[in-house]
Amino acid sequence: MDAYFWIILVVGLVSTLLCLGAGILKKAPNDVTILSVVAVEVALVVYLVGSIVRVIAGEPIAGEAWEFWGYMATAMLLPPAAIYWSILERTRWSNFVLAAVGVTALVMAARMNQIWY
């Protein structure tokens, strides 16, 4: 596991716990929950930039490159979609949608790590 995975692990779990807590407390999405998902997106952007640099530097992807980049694109689309959902539907249930982003990004980062190595 590389540093990118560990960054997404920490940020994703913190985001998930914050959003789950807000949902359990029956709070509407707020700055804290939305910004925690933004932090997941920022971590994914760092992973993307790092991956591009590694490929340009000549480090090969051990698995299928199209699969790696497909996971990356999908993972990067989830946070904006969840944030959009939470802005449209300002109920406690949106926090559970936001909570799913951190866990999903974590699982996808683990799979991207497997594909890379």
C-alpha positions in Angstrom: 0.0 0.0 0.0 1.4 3.4 -1.0 1.0 6.8 0.7 -1.9 7.8 -1.6 -3.9 4.9 -0.2 -3.2 5.8 3.4 -4.2 9.4 2.8 -7.5 8.4 1.3 -7.9 5.9 4.2 -7.6 8.5 6.8 -9.6 11.3 5.0 -12.3 8.9 3.9 -12.8 7.3 7.3 -12.9 10.7 9.0 -15.4 12.0 6.4 -17.6 8.9 6.8 -17.6 9.1 10.6 -18.5 12.9 10.5 -21.3 12.3 8.0 -22.7 9.3 9.8 -22.6 11.1 13.1 -24.5 14.1 11.6 -27.1 11.7 10.0 -27.6 9.8 13.3 -28.1 13.1 15.1 -30.7 14.0 12.5 -28.8 17.0 11.3 -29.1 18.4 7.7 -26.0 18.5 5.6 -23.8 21.4 6.8 -20.4 22.9 6.1 -18.6 20.3 8.1 -20.1 17.3 6.4 -19.9 18.8 2.9 -16.3 20.0 3.4 -15.3 16.6 4.7 -16.4 15.2 1.3 -14.5 18.0 -0.5 -11.4 16.8 1.5 -12.0 13.3 0.0 -12.1 14.9 -3.5 -8.9 16.8 -2.8 -7.2 13.6 -1.7 -8.3 11.9 -4.9 -7.0 14.8 -6.9 -3.6 14.4 -5.2 -3.8 10.7 -6.1 -4.6 11.6 -9.7 -1.7 14.1 -10.0 0.7 11.6 -8.3 -0.4 8.8 -10.7 0.1 11.0 -13.8 3.5 12.0 -12.6 4.4 8.4 -11.9 3.3 7.3 -15.4 5.2 10.1 -17.0 8.3 9.2 -15.0 8.1 5.7 -16.5 6.7 3.7 -13.6 4.4 1.1 -15.2 1.0 0.0 -14.0 1.2 -3.7 -13.4 -2.5 -4.3 -14.2 -4.7 -3.0 -16.9 -4.2 0.7 -17.3 -7.8 1.3 -18.5 -9.1 -0.4 -15.4 -7.0 1.8 -13.1 -8.0 5.0 -14.9 -11.6 3.9 -14.9 -11.6 3.5 -11.1 -9.9 6.8 -10.8 -12.5 8.6 -12.9 -15.4 6.9 -11.1 -13.9 7.7 -7.7 -13.5 11.3 -8.6 -17.1 11.7 -9.8 -18.6 10.4 -6.6 -17.9 13.4 -4.3 -19.3 16.1 -6.6 -22.4 13.9 -7.2 -23.0 13.4 -3.5 -22.4 17.1 -2.7 -24.9 18.0 -5.4 -27.4 15.6 -3.9 -26.9 17.1 -0.4 -27.5 20.6 -1.7 -30.7 19.6 -3.5 -32.1 17.4 -0.7 -31.4 19.2 2.6 -32.5 16.3 4.9 -30.6 14.1 7.3 -30.6 11.3 4.7 -28.2 13.3 2.5 -25.6 12.9 5.2 -25.8 9.1 4.7 -25.2 9.6 1.0 -22.2 11.8 1.9 -21.0 9.1 4.3 -21.0 6.5 1.5 -18.4 8.6 -0.4 -15.6 8.2 2.0 -16.0 4.4 2.3 -16.4 4.0 -1.5 -13.3 6.1 -2.2 -11.4 4.0 0.3 -12.4 0.7 -1.4 -11.7 2.1 -4.8 -8.3 3.4 -3.7 -7.5 -0.1 -2.4 -8.5 -1.6 -5.7 -6.4 1.0 -7.6 -3.5 0.1 -5.5 -3.9 -3.5 -6.3 -4.0 -2.7 -10.0 -1.0 -0.5 -9.8 1.2 -3.0 -8.1 
